[in-house]
């Protein structure tokens, strides 16, 4: 019985540490594992309650509720602020993103943009954030 109580306390400490600062739940699978563990912990709490072991049952119930809460945490990061709210990109930043020098011609800038966009386009396995940075850099260096 003492091992069950100690195990519950260790699990409670791990869950509490996981909620503070940098979480222990790095991967998306944490939600599934947390929900499955919560169900198992609720089952254990019900079993102990039927056997009239109230203190361990209440401890397990607390751990289960904590795990249920962490299973509902959305791990997706917030979307970056729209570009209209950010400061405009400087010409130096745009040149460093495209990898061109200060004396690059319009054709060189367009060639660098095209080469990088082939790799960074979301349809080719790139990210939309990187593609939007490339677009902003091109628009900054090549005014319409």
C-alpha positions as a Python dict, from the first residue, in 0.01 Angstrom:
ca = {
    (1, 'X'): (0, 0, 0),
    (2, 'X'): (283, 239, 82),
    (3, 'X'): (432, 182, -265),
    (4, 'X'): (105, 285, -426),
    (5, 'X'): (99, 608, -227),
    (6, 'X'): (464, 680, -308),
    (7, 'X'): (402, 609, -674),
    (8, 'X'): (109, 850, -677),
    (9, 'X'): (317, 1119, -512),
    (10, 'X'): (600, 1073, -764),
    (11, 'X'): (352, 1093, -1051),
    (12, 'X'): (195, 1405, -902),
    (13, 'X'): (537, 1570, -869),
    (14, 'X'): (625, 1483, -1229),
    (15, 'X'): (298, 1625, -1359),
    (16, 'X'): (342, 1941, -1150),
    (17, 'X'): (698, 1989, -1274),
    (18, 'X'): (576, 1934, -1629),
    (19, 'X'): (332, 2223, -1597),
    (20, 'X'): (584, 2475, -1469),
    (21, 'X'): (833, 2651, -1693),
    (22, 'X'): (933, 2428, -1979),
    (23, 'X'): (689, 2138, -1991),
    (24, 'X'): (799, 1776, -1990),
    (25, 'X'): (539, 1704, -2257),
    (26, 'X'): (748, 1788, -2559),
    (27, 'X'): (574, 1568, -2811),
    (28, 'X'): (212, 1553, -2921),
    (29, 'X'): (190, 1196, -2799),
    (30, 'X'): (183, 1336, -2445),
    (31, 'X'): (-188, 1408, -2482),
    (32, 'X'): (-266, 1045, -2566),
    (33, 'X'): (-38, 908, -2294),
    (34, 'X'): (-180, 1153, -2042),
    (35, 'X'): (-540, 1058, -2126),
    (36, 'X'): (-465, 684, -2109),
    (37, 'X'): (-284, 725, -1778),
    (38, 'X'): (-571, 932, -1648),
    (39, 'X'): (-819, 656, -1731),
    (40, 'X'): (-597, 396, -1564),
    (41, 'X'): (-558, 619, -1258),
    (42, 'X'): (-935, 673, -1235),
    (43, 'X'): (-986, 298, -1253),
    (44, 'X'): (-734, 249, -973),
    (45, 'X'): (-903, 518, -764),
    (46, 'X'): (-1243, 351, -810),
    (47, 'X'): (-1097, 12, -714),
    (48, 'X'): (-941, 157, -400),
    (49, 'X'): (-1264, 338, -311),
    (50, 'X'): (-1459, 11, -333),
    (51, 'X'): (-1202, -148, -103),
    (52, 'X'): (-1252, 149, 132),
    (53, 'X'): (-893, 274, 105),
    (54, 'X'): (-1001, 635, 96),
    (55, 'X'): (-670, 822, 125),
    (56, 'X'): (-499, 649, -169),
    (57, 'X'): (-825, 671, -367),
    (58, 'X'): (-842, 1048, -315),
    (59, 'X'): (-474, 1085, -407),
    (60, 'X'): (-525, 887, -727),
    (61, 'X'): (-834, 1090, -806),
    (62, 'X'): (-628, 1410, -773),
    (63, 'X'): (-360, 1272, -1004),
    (64, 'X'): (-625, 1165, -1255),
    (65, 'X'): (-787, 1509, -1258),
    (66, 'X'): (-446, 1670, -1307),
    (67, 'X'): (-368, 1435, -1595),
    (68, 'X'): (-706, 1506, -1753),
    (69, 'X'): (-627, 1876, -1744),
    (70, 'X'): (-287, 1828, -1905),
    (71, 'X'): (-438, 1606, -2174),
    (72, 'X'): (-656, 1896, -2283),
    (73, 'X'): (-365, 2142, -2320),
    (74, 'X'): (-327, 2256, -2677),
    (75, 'X'): (42, 2227, -2766),
    (76, 'X'): (23, 2437, -3083),
    (77, 'X'): (211, 2759, -3067),
    (78, 'X'): (34, 3083, -3130),
    (79, 'X'): (51, 3212, -3483),
    (80, 'X'): (297, 3494, -3537),
    (81, 'X'): (161, 3843, -3549),
    (82, 'X'): (43, 3958, -3890),
    (83, 'X'): (310, 4135, -4088),
    (84, 'X'): (116, 4460, -4072),
    (85, 'X'): (175, 4472, -3696),
    (86, 'X'): (549, 4407, -3720),
    (87, 'X'): (813, 4659, -3805),
    (88, 'X'): (887, 4682, -4177),
    (89, 'X'): (1183, 4479, -4297),
    (90, 'X'): (1501, 4677, -4356),
    (91, 'X'): (1691, 4648, -4682),
    (92, 'X'): (1986, 4491, -4499),
    (93, 'X'): (1760, 4220, -4352),
    (94, 'X'): (1609, 4156, -4693),
    (95, 'X'): (1954, 4119, -4850),
    (96, 'X'): (2066, 3877, -4579),
    (97, 'X'): (1751, 3664, -4622),
    (98, 'X'): (1800, 3641, -4998),
    (99, 'X'): (2177, 3611, -4970),
    (100, 'X'): (2260, 3893, -5211),
    (101, 'X'): (2504, 4179, -5179),
    (102, 'X'): (2432, 4549, -5153),
    (103, 'X'): (2517, 4603, -5520),
    (104, 'X'): (2295, 4320, -5653),
    (105, 'X'): (2093, 4392, -5963),
    (106, 'X'): (1721, 4328, -5998),
    (107, 'X'): (1794, 4014, -6204),
    (108, 'X'): (2026, 3877, -5932),
    (109, 'X'): (1768, 3946, -5663),
    (110, 'X'): (1496, 3774, -5867),
    (111, 'X'): (1725, 3475, -5935),
    (112, 'X'): (1809, 3440, -5564),
    (113, 'X'): (1439, 3465, -5474),
    (114, 'X'): (1343, 3202, -5732),
    (115, 'X'): (1618, 2963, -5621),
    (116, 'X'): (1527, 2992, -5252),
    (117, 'X'): (1153, 2977, -5315),
    (118, 'X'): (1192, 2646, -5496),
    (119, 'X'): (1322, 2499, -5172),
    (120, 'X'): (1109, 2693, -4923),
    (121, 'X'): (767, 2678, -5087),
    (122, 'X'): (506, 2503, -4869),
    (123, 'X'): (406, 2276, -5158),
    (124, 'X'): (766, 2154, -5181),
    (125, 'X'): (801, 2073, -4811),
    (126, 'X'): (896, 2421, -4687),
    (127, 'X'): (712, 2634, -4438),
    (128, 'X'): (472, 2918, -4501),
    (129, 'X'): (667, 3138, -4259),
    (130, 'X'): (988, 3107, -4456),
    (131, 'X'): (806, 3161, -4784),
    (132, 'X'): (643, 3478, -4648),
    (133, 'X'): (985, 3605, -4535),
    (134, 'X'): (1121, 3546, -4883),
    (135, 'X'): (823, 3726, -5035),
    (136, 'X'): (868, 4022, -4799),
    (137, 'X'): (1241, 4040, -4874),
    (138, 'X'): (1177, 4037, -5249),
    (139, 'X'): (906, 4301, -5217),
    (140, 'X'): (1140, 4519, -5010),
    (141, 'X'): (1427, 4498, -5260),
    (142, 'X'): (1220, 4503, -5578),
    (143, 'X'): (955, 4773, -5542),
    (144, 'X'): (665, 4744, -5780),
}
